[in-house]
Amino acid sequence: MDFKLDRTAFSKQSHQDEDSSKTFRHLCYKERLEVAFYLNSVAFNFDRNNPPKMDKTYFTKRARN
């Protein structure tokens, strides 16, 4: 799926107005996740077909006492 951001579809609104907005409610959860992944790829400037890998050396695993 290829997405394009329609900047005319959004406007400033209050939190109360946002709650009643039905922008993405017609999409199933998988489609919402795809849209979110696309927006993250745009925000963090990475290729959707080749996302960055998590640095697993940063985290450690240990048993609780």
N, CA, C and O atoms as a Tripos MOL2 file, in Angstrom:
@<TRIPOS>MOLECULE
protein
  260   259    65     0     0
PROTEIN
NO_CHARGES

@<TRIPOS>ATOM
      1 N           0.8300   -1.1690    0.0000 N.3       1 MET1
      2 CA          0.0000    0.0000    0.0000 C.3       1 MET1
      3 C           0.8840    1.2450    0.0000 C.2       1 MET1
      4 O           1.8600    1.3100    0.7470 O.2       1 MET1
      5 N           0.5570    2.2120   -0.8140 N.am      2 ASP2
      6 CA          1.3260    3.4460   -0.8500 C.3       2 ASP2
      7 C           0.4200    4.5790   -0.3920 C.2       2 ASP2
      8 O          -0.6580    4.7810   -0.9510 O.2       2 ASP2
      9 N           0.8500    5.3130    0.6170 N.am      3 PHE3
     10 CA          0.0450    6.3790    1.1990 C.3       3 PHE3
     11 C           0.5890    7.7320    0.7870 C.2       3 PHE3
     12 O           1.7900    7.8950    0.5670 O.2       3 PHE3
     13 N          -0.2940    8.6830    0.6880 N.am      4 LYS4
     14 CA          0.0970   10.0560    0.4450 C.3       4 LYS4
     15 C          -0.6770   10.9250    1.4260 C.2       4 LYS4
     16 O          -1.8930   10.7840    1.5600 O.2       4 LYS4
     17 N           0.0180   11.8160    2.1050 N.am      5 LEU5
     18 CA         -0.5980   12.6620    3.1210 C.3       5 LEU5
     19 C          -1.3600   13.7950    2.4560 C.2       5 LEU5
     20 O          -0.7810   14.6050    1.7330 O.2       5 LEU5
     21 N          -2.6590   13.8450    2.7040 N.am      6 ASP6
     22 CA         -3.5010   14.9180    2.1920 C.3       6 ASP6
     23 C          -3.5530   16.0150    3.2440 C.2       6 ASP6
     24 O          -4.3020   15.9030    4.2150 O.2       6 ASP6
     25 N          -2.7760   17.0640    3.0680 N.am      7 ARG7
     26 CA         -2.6630   18.1170    4.0730 C.3       7 ARG7
     27 C          -3.9220   18.9790    4.1710 C.2       7 ARG7
     28 O          -4.0790   19.7200    5.1410 O.2       7 ARG7
     29 N          -4.8110   18.8990    3.2000 N.am      8 THR8
     30 CA         -6.0510   19.6760    3.2590 C.3       8 THR8
     31 C          -7.1020   18.9780    4.1170 C.2       8 THR8
     32 O          -8.1280   19.5790    4.4340 O.2       8 THR8
     33 N          -6.8710   17.7320    4.4970 N.am      9 ALA9
     34 CA         -7.8660   16.9730    5.2630 C.3       9 ALA9
     35 C          -7.8090   17.2710    6.7530 C.2       9 ALA9
     36 O          -8.6760   16.8190    7.5010 O.2       9 ALA9
     37 N          -6.8140   18.0170    7.2010 N.am     10 PHE10
     38 CA         -6.6370   18.2610    8.6260 C.3      10 PHE10
     39 C          -6.8190   19.7390    8.9370 C.2      10 PHE10
     40 O          -6.5540   20.6070    8.1050 O.2      10 PHE10
     41 N          -7.2760   20.0020   10.1500 N.am     11 SER11
     42 CA         -7.4320   21.3800   10.5910 C.3      11 SER11
     43 C          -7.2220   21.4470   12.1000 C.2      11 SER11
     44 O          -7.2720   20.4330   12.7960 O.2      11 SER11
     45 N          -6.9850   22.6700   12.5930 N.am     12 LYS12
     46 CA         -6.8570   22.8650   14.0300 C.3      12 LYS12
     47 C          -8.1930   22.5890   14.6950 C.2      12 LYS12
     48 O          -9.2460   22.9570   14.1750 O.2      12 LYS12
     49 N          -8.1380   21.9310   15.8600 N.am     13 GLN13
     50 CA         -9.3660   21.6630   16.5860 C.3      13 GLN13
     51 C          -9.0660   21.4330   18.0580 C.2      13 GLN13
     52 O          -7.9260   21.1610   18.4350 O.2      13 GLN13
     53 N         -10.0850   21.5440   18.8740 N.am     14 SER14
     54 CA         -9.9060   21.3320   20.3090 C.3      14 SER14
     55 C          -9.9500   19.8350   20.6120 C.2      14 SER14
     56 O         -10.2660   19.0250   19.7410 O.2      14 SER14
     57 N          -9.6310   19.4820   21.8440 N.am     15 HIS15
     58 CA         -9.6730   18.0770   22.2340 C.3      15 HIS15
     59 C         -11.0890   17.5200   22.1620 C.2      15 HIS15
     60 O         -11.2810   16.3520   21.8240 O.2      15 HIS15
     61 N         -12.0740   18.3440   22.4770 N.am     16 GLN16
     62 CA        -13.4610   17.8920   22.4210 C.3      16 GLN16
     63 C         -13.8660   17.5970   20.9700 C.2      16 GLN16
     64 O         -14.5490   16.6100   20.6960 O.2      16 GLN16
     65 N         -13.4390   18.4580   20.0540 N.am     17 ASP17
     66 CA        -13.7490   18.2380   18.6450 C.3      17 ASP17
     67 C         -13.0170   17.0230   18.1110 C.2      17 ASP17
     68 O         -13.5430   16.2960   17.2690 O.2      17 ASP17
     69 N         -11.8120   16.8020   18.5950 N.am     18 GLU18
     70 CA        -11.0230   15.6710   18.1260 C.3      18 GLU18
     71 C         -11.6710   14.3490   18.5070 C.2      18 GLU18
     72 O         -11.6280   13.3910   17.7360 O.2      18 GLU18
     73 N         -12.2710   14.2910   19.6930 N.am     19 ASP19
     74 CA        -12.9120   13.0600   20.1340 C.3      19 ASP19
     75 C         -14.0460   12.6450   19.2110 C.2      19 ASP19
     76 O         -14.2960   11.4550   19.0210 O.2      19 ASP19
     77 N         -14.7200   13.6140   18.6470 N.am     20 SER20
     78 CA        -15.8440   13.2830   17.7710 C.3      20 SER20
     79 C         -15.4040   13.0610   16.3190 C.2      20 SER20
     80 O         -16.2190   12.7100   15.4660 O.2      20 SER20
     81 N         -14.1370   13.2640   16.0500 N.am     21 SER21
     82 CA        -13.6350   13.0850   14.6840 C.3      21 SER21
     83 C         -13.6340   11.6080   14.3110 C.2      21 SER21
     84 O         -13.3030   10.7540   15.1330 O.2      21 SER21
     85 N         -14.0020   11.3170   13.0860 N.am     22 LYS22
     86 CA        -14.0450    9.9290   12.6310 C.3      22 LYS22
     87 C         -13.0930    9.7160   11.4580 C.2      22 LYS22
     88 O         -13.4150    9.0000   10.5100 O.2      22 LYS22
     89 N         -11.9260   10.3380   11.5260 N.am     23 THR23
     90 CA        -10.9920   10.3010   10.4060 C.3      23 THR23
     91 C         -10.5560    8.8890   10.0570 C.2      23 THR23
     92 O         -10.5990    8.4970    8.8910 O.2      23 THR23
     93 N         -10.1340    8.1160   11.0620 N.am     24 PHE24
     94 CA         -9.6030    6.7840   10.7920 C.3      24 PHE24
     95 C         -10.4720    5.6710   11.3580 C.2      24 PHE24
     96 O         -10.0560    4.5120   11.3600 O.2      24 PHE24
     97 N         -11.6490    5.9880   11.8300 N.am     25 ARG25
     98 CA        -12.4890    4.9680   12.4660 C.3      25 ARG25
     99 C         -13.0380    3.9530   11.4800 C.2      25 ARG25
    100 O         -13.4190    2.8550   11.8870 O.2      25 ARG25
    101 N         -13.0910    4.2800   10.2070 N.am     26 HIS26
    102 CA        -13.6050    3.3400    9.2170 C.3      26 HIS26
    103 C         -12.5650    2.2900    8.8330 C.2      26 HIS26
    104 O         -12.9020    1.3040    8.1770 O.2      26 HIS26
    105 N         -11.3060    2.4860    9.2310 N.am     27 LEU27
    106 CA        -10.2430    1.5360    8.9100 C.3      27 LEU27
    107 C         -10.1710    0.4420    9.9620 C.2      27 LEU27
    108 O         -10.4420    0.6870   11.1380 O.2      27 LEU27
    109 N          -9.8060   -0.7660    9.5430 N.am     28 CYS28
    110 CA         -9.5960   -1.8260   10.5200 C.3      28 CYS28
    111 C          -8.2550   -1.5790   11.2120 C.2      28 CYS28
    112 O          -7.4810   -0.7310   10.7670 O.2      28 CYS28
    113 N          -7.9720   -2.3040   12.2880 N.am     29 TYR29
    114 CA         -6.7700   -2.0230   13.0750 C.3      29 TYR29
    115 C          -5.4930   -2.2440   12.2860 C.2      29 TYR29
    116 O          -4.5050   -1.5480   12.5170 O.2      29 TYR29
    117 N          -5.4860   -3.2060   11.3500 N.am     30 LYS30
    118 CA         -4.2810   -3.4460   10.5390 C.3      30 LYS30
    119 C          -3.9980   -2.2590    9.6260 C.2      30 LYS30
    120 O          -2.8460   -1.8600    9.4590 O.2      30 LYS30
    121 N          -5.0420   -1.7000    9.0410 N.am     31 GLU31
    122 CA         -4.8640   -0.5290    8.1800 C.3      31 GLU31
    123 C          -4.4110    0.6790    8.9960 C.2      31 GLU31
    124 O          -3.5990    1.4760    8.5240 O.2      31 GLU31
    125 N          -4.9280    0.8210   10.2160 N.am     32 ARG32
    126 CA         -4.4910    1.9190   11.0910 C.3      32 ARG32
    127 C          -3.0070    1.7800   11.4240 C.2      32 ARG32
    128 O          -2.2780    2.7720   11.4440 O.2      32 ARG32
    129 N          -2.5580    0.5480   11.6860 N.am     33 LEU33
    130 CA         -1.1410    0.3190   11.9660 C.3      33 LEU33
    131 C          -0.2770    0.6340   10.7550 C.2      33 LEU33
    132 O           0.8180    1.1760   10.9030 O.2      33 LEU33
    133 N          -0.7550    0.3030    9.5580 N.am     34 GLU34
    134 CA         -0.0120    0.6330    8.3390 C.3      34 GLU34
    135 C           0.1150    2.1410    8.1710 C.2      34 GLU34
    136 O           1.1770    2.6380    7.7970 O.2      34 GLU34
    137 N          -0.9570    2.8660    8.4450 N.am     35 VAL35
    138 CA         -0.9170    4.3270    8.3570 C.3      35 VAL35
    139 C           0.0530    4.8820    9.3920 C.2      35 VAL35
    140 O           0.8380    5.7800    9.0880 O.2      35 VAL35
    141 N           0.0060    4.3520   10.6190 N.am     36 ALA36
    142 CA          0.9160    4.8090   11.6740 C.3      36 ALA36
    143 C           2.3630    4.5210   11.3050 C.2      36 ALA36
    144 O           3.2390    5.3520   11.5440 O.2      36 ALA36
    145 N           2.6210    3.3540   10.7250 N.am     37 PHE37
    146 CA          3.9850    3.0040   10.3060 C.3      37 PHE37
    147 C           4.4600    3.9550    9.2130 C.2      37 PHE37
    148 O           5.6150    4.3820    9.2190 O.2      37 PHE37
    149 N           3.5800    4.2850    8.2800 N.am     38 TYR38
    150 CA          3.9300    5.2310    7.2290 C.3      38 TYR38
    151 C           4.2720    6.6010    7.8200 C.2      38 TYR38
    152 O           5.2700    7.2130    7.4410 O.2      38 TYR38
    153 N           3.4420    7.0780    8.7480 N.am     39 LEU39
    154 CA          3.6940    8.3890    9.3490 C.3      39 LEU39
    155 C           5.0000    8.3920   10.1380 C.2      39 LEU39
    156 O           5.7170    9.3930   10.1340 O.2      39 LEU39
    157 N           5.3200    7.2860   10.8190 N.am     40 ASN40
    158 CA          6.6060    7.1870   11.5090 C.3      40 ASN40
    159 C           7.7600    7.2130   10.5290 C.2      40 ASN40
    160 O           8.7880    7.8340   10.7970 O.2      40 ASN40
    161 N           7.6010    6.5390    9.3860 N.am     41 SER41
    162 CA          8.6820    6.5320    8.3950 C.3      41 SER41
    163 C           8.9210    7.9280    7.8330 C.2      41 SER41
    164 O          10.0590    8.2880    7.5330 O.2      41 SER41
    165 N           7.8650    8.7130    7.6880 N.am     42 VAL42
    166 CA          8.0220   10.0880    7.2170 C.3      42 VAL42
    167 C           8.6580   10.9500    8.3000 C.2      42 VAL42
    168 O           9.5570   11.7410    8.0180 O.2      42 VAL42
    169 N           8.1910   10.7960    9.5410 N.am     43 ALA43
    170 CA          8.6930   11.6230   10.6390 C.3      43 ALA43
    171 C          10.1570   11.3490   10.9380 C.2      43 ALA43
    172 O          10.9160   12.2740   11.2240 O.2      43 ALA43
    173 N          10.5620   10.0780   10.8750 N.am     44 PHE44
    174 CA         11.9360    9.7110   11.2260 C.3      44 PHE44
    175 C          12.8070    9.4390   10.0090 C.2      44 PHE44
    176 O          13.9490    8.9980   10.1400 O.2      44 PHE44
    177 N          12.2630    9.7040    8.8220 N.am     45 ASN45
    178 CA         13.0050    9.6580    7.5660 C.3      45 ASN45
    179 C          13.7090    8.3160    7.3390 C.2      45 ASN45
    180 O          14.9290    8.2700    7.1860 O.2      45 ASN45
    181 N          12.9340    7.2250    7.3190 N.am     46 PHE46
    182 CA         13.4920    5.9250    6.9620 C.3      46 PHE46
    183 C          12.6150    5.2740    5.9010 C.2      46 PHE46
    184 O          11.4350    5.5950    5.7580 O.2      46 PHE46
    185 N          13.2200    4.3580    5.1660 N.am     47 ASP47
    186 CA         12.5340    3.6560    4.0930 C.3      47 ASP47
    187 C          11.5920    2.6200    4.6980 C.2      47 ASP47
    188 O          12.0090    1.8280    5.5430 O.2      47 ASP47
    189 N          10.3390    2.6130    4.2810 N.am     48 ARG48
    190 CA          9.3740    1.6550    4.8210 C.3      48 ARG48
    191 C           9.7410    0.2200    4.4730 C.2      48 ARG48
    192 O           9.4150   -0.6930    5.2320 O.2      48 ARG48
    193 N          10.4030    0.0010    3.3600 N.am     49 ASN49
    194 CA         10.7870   -1.3500    2.9590 C.3      49 ASN49
    195 C          12.0480   -1.8260    3.6660 C.2      49 ASN49
    196 O          12.3650   -3.0150    3.6350 O.2      49 ASN49
    197 N          12.7680   -0.9100    4.3020 N.am     50 ASN50
    198 CA         13.9900   -1.2580    5.0050 C.3      50 ASN50
    199 C          14.0650   -0.4580    6.3100 C.2      50 ASN50
    200 O          14.8850    0.4530    6.4270 O.2      50 ASN50
    201 N          13.2100   -0.7900    7.2970 N.am     51 PRO51
    202 CA         13.1900   -0.0120    8.5370 C.3      51 PRO51
    203 C          14.4510   -0.2470    9.3570 C.2      51 PRO51
    204 O          15.0930   -1.2880    9.2110 O.2      51 PRO51
    205 N          14.8170    0.6980   10.2130 N.am     52 PRO52
    206 CA         16.0220    0.5280   11.0300 C.3      52 PRO52
    207 C          15.8390   -0.6060   12.0390 C.2      52 PRO52
    208 O          14.7320   -0.8690   12.5070 O.2      52 PRO52
    209 N          16.9330   -1.2610   12.3560 N.am     53 LYS53
    210 CA         16.9140   -2.3530   13.3240 C.3      53 LYS53
    211 C          17.1010   -1.8000   14.7280 C.2      53 LYS53
    212 O          17.7570   -0.7760   14.9170 O.2      53 LYS53
    213 N          16.5260   -2.4780   15.7070 N.am     54 MET54
    214 CA         16.6860   -2.0750   17.0890 C.3      54 MET54
    215 C          18.0750   -2.4880   17.5770 C.2      54 MET54
    216 O          18.5330   -3.5980   17.3040 O.2      54 MET54
    217 N          18.7360   -1.5910   18.2960 N.am     55 ASP55
    218 CA         20.0500   -1.8920   18.8590 C.3      55 ASP55
    219 C          19.8550   -2.7620   20.0920 C.2      55 ASP55
    220 O          19.5580   -2.2550   21.1740 O.2      55 ASP55
    221 N          20.0210   -4.0690   19.9310 N.am     56 LYS56
    222 CA         19.7670   -5.0100   21.0230 C.3      56 LYS56
    223 C          20.9240   -5.0840   22.0090 C.2      56 LYS56
    224 O          20.8080   -5.7370   23.0460 O.2      56 LYS56
    225 N          22.0320   -4.4270   21.7050 N.am     57 THR57
    226 CA         23.1520   -4.4220   22.6450 C.3      57 THR57
    227 C          22.9110   -3.4270   23.7670 C.2      57 THR57
    228 O          23.6060   -3.4720   24.7810 O.2      57 THR57
    229 N          21.9580   -2.5410   23.6150 N.am     58 TYR58
    230 CA         21.6580   -1.5230   24.6180 C.3      58 TYR58
    231 C          20.9370   -2.1150   25.8260 C.2      58 TYR58
    232 O          21.1170   -1.6530   26.9530 O.2      58 TYR58
    233 N          20.1290   -3.1310   25.5850 N.am     59 PHE59
    234 CA         19.3370   -3.7390   26.6420 C.3      59 PHE59
    235 C          20.0000   -5.0140   27.1430 C.2      59 PHE59
    236 O          20.6760   -5.7120   26.3880 O.2      59 PHE59
    237 N          19.7980   -5.3120   28.4350 N.am     60 THR60
    238 CA         20.3150   -6.5470   29.0180 C.3      60 THR60
    239 C          19.1620   -7.3350   29.6400 C.2      60 THR60
    240 O          18.1260   -6.7800   30.0070 O.2      60 THR60
    241 N          19.3750   -8.6170   29.7430 N.am     61 LYS61
    242 CA         18.3770   -9.4920   30.2980 C.3      61 LYS61
    243 C          18.9570  -10.0980   31.5790 C.2      61 LYS61
    244 O          20.0830  -10.5960   31.5770 O.2      61 LYS61
    245 N          18.1940  -10.0550   32.6650 N.am     62 ARG62
    246 CA         18.6720  -10.6460   33.9100 C.3      62 ARG62
    247 C          17.4770  -11.1600   34.7010 C.2      62 ARG62
    248 O          16.3430  -10.7280   34.4940 O.2      62 ARG62
    249 N          17.7520  -12.0920   35.6120 N.am     63 ALA63
    250 CA         16.6930  -12.6870   36.4240 C.3      63 ALA63
    251 C          16.3950  -11.7870   37.6330 C.2      63 ALA63
    252 O          17.2900  -11.1430   38.1800 O.2      63 ALA63
    253 N          15.1490  -11.7580   38.0260 N.am     64 ARG64
    254 CA         14.7710  -11.0200   39.2280 C.3      64 ARG64
    255 C          15.0800  -11.8590   40.4620 C.2      64 ARG64
    256 O          15.0150  -13.0880   40.4230 O.2      64 ARG64
    257 N          15.4150  -11.1860   41.5500 N.am     65 ASN65
    258 CA         15.6770  -11.9040   42.8100 C.3      65 ASN65
    259 C          14.4380  -11.9460   43.6690 C.2      65 ASN65
    260 O          14.4650  -12.5070   44.7640 O.2      65 ASN65
@<TRIPOS>BOND
     1     1     2 1
     2     2     3 1
     3     3     4 2
     4     3     5 am
     5     5     6 1
     6     6     7 1
     7     7     8 2
     8     7     9 am
     9     9    10 1
    10    10    11 1
    11    11    12 2
    12    11    13 am
    13    13    14 1
    14    14    15 1
    15    15    16 2
    16    15    17 am
    17    17    18 1
    18    18    19 1
    19    19    20 2
    20    19    21 am
    21    21    22 1
    22    22    23 1
    23    23    24 2
    24    23    25 am
    25    25    26 1
    26    26    27 1
    27    27    28 2
    28    27    29 am
    29    29    30 1
    30    30    31 1
    31    31    32 2
    32    31    33 am
    33    33    34 1
    34    34    35 1
    35    35    36 2
    36    35    37 am
    37    37    38 1
    38    38    39 1
    39    39    40 2
    40    39    41 am
    41    41    42 1
    42    42    43 1
    43    43    44 2
    44    43    45 am
    45    45    46 1
    46    46    47 1
    47    47    48 2
    48    47    49 am
    49    49    50 1
    50    50    51 1
    51    51    52 2
    52    51    53 am
    53    53    54 1
    54    54    55 1
    55    55    56 2
    56    55    57 am
    57    57    58 1
    58    58    59 1
    59    59    60 2
    60    59    61 am
    61    61    62 1
    62    62    63 1
    63    63    64 2
    64    63    65 am
    65    65    66 1
    66    66    67 1
    67    67    68 2
    68    67    69 am
    69    69    70 1
    70    70    71 1
    71    71    72 2
    72    71    73 am
    73    73    74 1
    74    74    75 1
    75    75    76 2
    76    75    77 am
    77    77    78 1
    78    78    79 1
    79    79    80 2
    80    79    81 am
    81    81    82 1
    82    82    83 1
    83    83    84 2
    84    83    85 am
    85    85    86 1
    86    86    87 1
    87    87    88 2
    88    87    89 am
    89    89    90 1
    90    90    91 1
    91    91    92 2
    92    91    93 am
    93    93    94 1
    94    94    95 1
    95    95    96 2
    96    95    97 am
    97    97    98 1
    98    98    99 1
    99    99   100 2
   100    99   101 am
   101   101   102 1
   102   102   103 1
   103   103   104 2
   104   103   105 am
   105   105   106 1
   106   106   107 1
   107   107   108 2
   108   107   109 am
   109   109   110 1
   110   110   111 1
   111   111   112 2
   112   111   113 am
   113   113   114 1
   114   114   115 1
   115   115   116 2
   116   115   117 am
   117   117   118 1
   118   118   119 1
   119   119   120 2
   120   119   121 am
   121   121   122 1
   122   122   123 1
   123   123   124 2
   124   123   125 am
   125   125   126 1
   126   126   127 1
   127   127   128 2
   128   127   129 am
   129   129   130 1
   130   130   131 1
   131   131   132 2
   132   131   133 am
   133   133   134 1
   134   134   135 1
   135   135   136 2
   136   135   137 am
   137   137   138 1
   138   138   139 1
   139   139   140 2
   140   139   141 am
   141   141   142 1
   142   142   143 1
   143   143   144 2
   144   143   145 am
   145   145   146 1
   146   146   147 1
   147   147   148 2
   148   147   149 am
   149   149   150 1
   150   150   151 1
   151   151   152 2
   152   151   153 am
   153   153   154 1
   154   154   155 1
   155   155   156 2
   156   155   157 am
   157   157   158 1
   158   158   159 1
   159   159   160 2
   160   159   161 am
   161   161   162 1
   162   162   163 1
   163   163   164 2
   164   163   165 am
   165   165   166 1
   166   166   167 1
   167   167   168 2
   168   167   169 am
   169   169   170 1
   170   170   171 1
   171   171   172 2
   172   171   173 am
   173   173   174 1
   174   174   175 1
   175   175   176 2
   176   175   177 am
   177   177   178 1
   178   178   179 1
   179   179   180 2
   180   179   181 am
   181   181   182 1
   182   182   183 1
   183   183   184 2
   184   183   185 am
   185   185   186 1
   186   186   187 1
   187   187   188 2
   188   187   189 am
   189   189   190 1
   190   190   191 1
   191   191   192 2
   192   191   193 am
   193   193   194 1
   194   194   195 1
   195   195   196 2
   196   195   197 am
   197   197   198 1
   198   198   199 1
   199   199   200 2
   200   199   201 am
   201   201   202 1
   202   202   203 1
   203   203   204 2
   204   203   205 am
   205   205   206 1
   206   206   207 1
   207   207   208 2
   208   207   209 am
   209   209   210 1
   210   210   211 1
   211   211   212 2
   212   211   213 am
   213   213   214 1
   214   214   215 1
   215   215   216 2
   216   215   217 am
   217   217   218 1
   218   218   219 1
   219   219   220 2
   220   219   221 am
   221   221   222 1
   222   222   223 1
   223   223   224 2
   224   223   225 am
   225   225   226 1
   226   226   227 1
   227   227   228 2
   228   227   229 am
   229   229   230 1
   230   230   231 1
   231   231   232 2
   232   231   233 am
   233   233   234 1
   234   234   235 1
   235   235   236 2
   236   235   237 am
   237   237   238 1
   238   238   239 1
   239   239   240 2
   240   239   241 am
   241   241   242 1
   242   242   243 1
   243   243   244 2
   244   243   245 am
   245   245   246 1
   246   246   247 1
   247   247   248 2
   248   247   249 am
   249   249   250 1
   250   250   251 1
   251   251   252 2
   252   251   253 am
   253   253   254 1
   254   254   255 1
   255   255   256 2
   256   255   257 am
   257   257   258 1
   258   258   259 1
   259   259   260 2
@<TRIPOS>SUBSTRUCTURE
     1 MET1         2 RESIDUE 1 A MET
     2 ASP2         6 RESIDUE 1 A ASP
     3 PHE3        10 RESIDUE 1 A PHE
     4 LYS4        14 RESIDUE 1 A LYS
     5 LEU5        18 RESIDUE 1 A LEU
     6 ASP6        22 RESIDUE 1 A ASP
     7 ARG7        26 RESIDUE 1 A ARG
     8 THR8        30 RESIDUE 1 A THR
     9 ALA9        34 RESIDUE 1 A ALA
    10 PHE10       38 RESIDUE 1 A PHE
    11 SER11       42 RESIDUE 1 A SER
    12 LYS12       46 RESIDUE 1 A LYS
    13 GLN13       50 RESIDUE 1 A GLN
    14 SER14       54 RESIDUE 1 A SER
    15 HIS15       58 RESIDUE 1 A HIS
    16 GLN16       62 RESIDUE 1 A GLN
    17 ASP17       66 RESIDUE 1 A ASP
    18 GLU18       70 RESIDUE 1 A GLU
    19 ASP19       74 RESIDUE 1 A ASP
    20 SER20       78 RESIDUE 1 A SER
    21 SER21       82 RESIDUE 1 A SER
    22 LYS22       86 RESIDUE 1 A LYS
    23 THR23       90 RESIDUE 1 A THR
    24 PHE24       94 RESIDUE 1 A PHE
    25 ARG25       98 RESIDUE 1 A ARG
    26 HIS26      102 RESIDUE 1 A HIS
    27 LEU27      106 RESIDUE 1 A LEU
    28 CYS28      110 RESIDUE 1 A CYS
    29 TYR29      114 RESIDUE 1 A TYR
    30 LYS30      118 RESIDUE 1 A LYS
    31 GLU31      122 RESIDUE 1 A GLU
    32 ARG32      126 RESIDUE 1 A ARG
    33 LEU33      130 RESIDUE 1 A LEU
    34 GLU34      134 RESIDUE 1 A GLU
    35 VAL35      138 RESIDUE 1 A VAL
    36 ALA36      142 RESIDUE 1 A ALA
    37 PHE37      146 RESIDUE 1 A PHE
    38 TYR38      150 RESIDUE 1 A TYR
    39 LEU39      154 RESIDUE 1 A LEU
    40 ASN40      158 RESIDUE 1 A ASN
    41 SER41      162 RESIDUE 1 A SER
    42 VAL42      166 RESIDUE 1 A VAL
    43 ALA43      170 RESIDUE 1 A ALA
    44 PHE44      174 RESIDUE 1 A PHE
    45 ASN45      178 RESIDUE 1 A ASN
    46 PHE46      182 RESIDUE 1 A PHE
    47 ASP47      186 RESIDUE 1 A ASP
    48 ARG48      190 RESIDUE 1 A ARG
    49 ASN49      194 RESIDUE 1 A ASN
    50 ASN50      198 RESIDUE 1 A ASN
    51 PRO51      202 RESIDUE 1 A PRO
    52 PRO52      206 RESIDUE 1 A PRO
    53 LYS53      210 RESIDUE 1 A LYS
    54 MET54      214 RESIDUE 1 A MET
    55 ASP55      218 RESIDUE 1 A ASP
    56 LYS56      222 RESIDUE 1 A LYS
    57 THR57      226 RESIDUE 1 A THR
    58 TYR58      230 RESIDUE 1 A TYR
    59 PHE59      234 RESIDUE 1 A PHE
    60 THR60      238 RESIDUE 1 A THR
    61 LYS61      242 RESIDUE 1 A LYS
    62 ARG62      246 RESIDUE 1 A ARG
    63 ALA63      250 RESIDUE 1 A ALA
    64 ARG64      254 RESIDUE 1 A ARG
    65 ASN65      258 RESIDUE 1 A ASN
